[in-house]
Structure formats: structure tokens, C-alpha cells
Amino acid sequence: MKHLKLALLAAVAASPALAQQPEPGAFAREHYTTPLADVCPSPFYIQKDWLAQAEHGGLYQMIGAGGEMSSGQYSGPLGSTGITLTILEGGGGIGLGDGETAYSALYNGNSKAGVVPHLGFQELDGAVIFSKRFPVVGVVTPLEKAPQGLWWDRGTYPEGFHSIDDLKAFAASGKGMIYVSTIQRTFGLWLVESGVPKEVFIEGYRGDGENFVTSNGTWLNQGFITSEPYKFSTGMNWSKPIDAVTVGELGYDNYTGMLAVATNRLEELAPCLEKLVPIIQQAYVDYINDPREVNQLIYEFNEAGHATSWWKTPMDLMEYASNTMKEAGIVANSPSGAVGAFDMDRVLKMYEIVKPWLDERANPDVKPEDVVTNRFIDPSIGFRN
């Protein structure tokens, strides 16, 4: 028996799959080592815009699988930096309280968690629109390309839709409708103002594709290129190939994954952000290069119901999402060569689109440089060939 035990131990030691299994969170501890305890609050709270998914992978990468899961949050040591990072679930009425948003949380707090987050996921267009009510400054934008867009059945529309002119022609054909959340603001409003007839839109999209299925694939549907194409290609009462286009490719080149700080806390948190933002940049590079640990973590977090009972992210979906983020350039270098840096020409373009929509929620004198900054970006951190 003793010899058998020794033989088993030797077999385990010789097995690369077993011998090389790292401890949960080991990568984070070894790679994120910049001391933060003297400049950053601990815990440091980051408010997400939605429930845990691949787009948030770089945040979880900073902790790895060694953290603690609980209702509405994931918390653990931020590598070996000396501080605790707590990642808060988003979604009004779900991760946040009713009527609360990632914008309001930076000022009024997340009532479910009982804290005021230090950073929050924001969208560039919203930062301009809410520049008086909830003024924020984006300090890093891990998502270079917004994953939102429109998707369709490849068999029904093999040529696809890649421009405003394509959507105008679709509207003129009378073959179907375009199902979106709203045409009263942001992307939907921009489509109408760009000449796509409002009569072709059906409003009310809430992450669903039932209208697409019941219309036998003749409708175009709003969604995320990181999820719906996979879900409907493999199931969802459809199981046929899907194609998609992002809002940026159509011309609404928004930043939808920027991490922002409340404007009135920018200087207070600046010493922390100078050291933390480069870690966030590197963590997104590391996640895209090897997403396995974090994909498993997010899968387990959602499977256990810590986000909410109905939000699930199976491993095959997580793998598709992280692969798509890499292949489609959702997470990629900015034109400057750094991950997470803002292209100010692009910011100005979005500002010009949004400016006519501003109302009492906005600072009438807001400028692009008021809502984003590259002050904390490390220009050397990015994907390298």
C-alpha cells in the first residue's frame, strides 16, 4: 500500500495538468504588485454597469479566483498591492437599488451595498448628457470598441447591414422591423436622426429576442456581439447562423466601458489612480491573453446566484465572449498604442453628436476634456506582437 501511494503521488507530480494547477489568485498576486495601501482606499469599490459578464473580466482578473463571493459583490486582495478590491453588481433594481444607476451611485451610493463606489462603469454619451446632474471623468476605457449593436439572421440577410444606407434600404424594403430599446435617446435616436425612418423601429428591447424568433428572422435585433450571436446560433429556439454589426461600425462610435470617477473626487483619488489605472490596463491585457481563470470565476459566481437568480453565463458563452472581445477588437490598443486610452478625436465626434440633445441634466458649457482624461494612462501598456 505504501508503494502504491508513492506511485500515485509520483503520477500526480508527473502529470502537467495536475502539477501545474496554480493556486486561486496566484497570477494576480505575482503580477499586480504596485504598492497601493498608502494612496488608495481599502476596500476600493468599483461599480459595474451590469451583472457579471466577460466585458468586466479585467476587473476580476485583478483578484483572480481567490476572492470571496457574496450577494451582489466579489471581493478580495488586489494582487499583492496591499488593498482589497470589491466589485459591485450593476443594473437598476438588481445590483443597484430601484432608480439607481452607475452614474448616481458615484454620488448617492449603491443602496444595496451601502457604500459610495470610487469608480463606476459609464458611457461617454451619458457622461456628457449627465454632466451637471452627475458629473464624472472617465479615467480609463478598457473596451476600445462598444460591443452593442444590431444582429440578424444570416440566411435571411446574407449581405448583412454595415452602414446607415443599408438600414435605410432595409426600411424601404418593408421586409421587417428593427427592435431596439428606444429611439428617444442615444443610439436609437441617432439612427433616426441619421435618416433611418422611425416607422421601422419597435421599441422595448430588454435583452430579449422573442420578436426575432416569432417574426421568423425577418427582424433586426439590438444586442451585444459578445452574446446574442452565439446564443441564437446555438439555441434560443433558432439555432441558425447569426451576424452582427457594432454601433461604432455604423457611426455611433461611443465608449461604453469607461471607468469614471465623480468629478468632485478626482483630485482626492488622483494619487491612487496614478498607480491603479495602469494595473487596470494590464489586467485587461492579461485577461484577453488568457481568460480561463476569470471565465470560470464569473461562471461560478453567476451559477451560484450571487448576481441574481436568473442571470447565468455558461462556460461556452464565456469562452465565446472572451474570444470575440479579442478577435473583434472589443478590447484592443487605442490609436495611441495603449489599452484603455481615449482617442480625443473620437471623443469630440461623439460630443458633437450628443450636444444637440443636452437639457437641464447637462452642464451647458461641458467640453470633451471635462468628461475624459488620459492623465493616468500608462502609454507603454498594450498588446504587443
Order of alpha helices (4+ residues) and beta strands (2+ residues): alpha-alpha-alpha-beta-alpha-beta-beta-beta-alpha-beta-alpha-beta-beta-alpha-beta-alpha-beta-alpha-beta-alpha-beta-alpha-beta-alpha-alpha-alpha-alpha-alpha
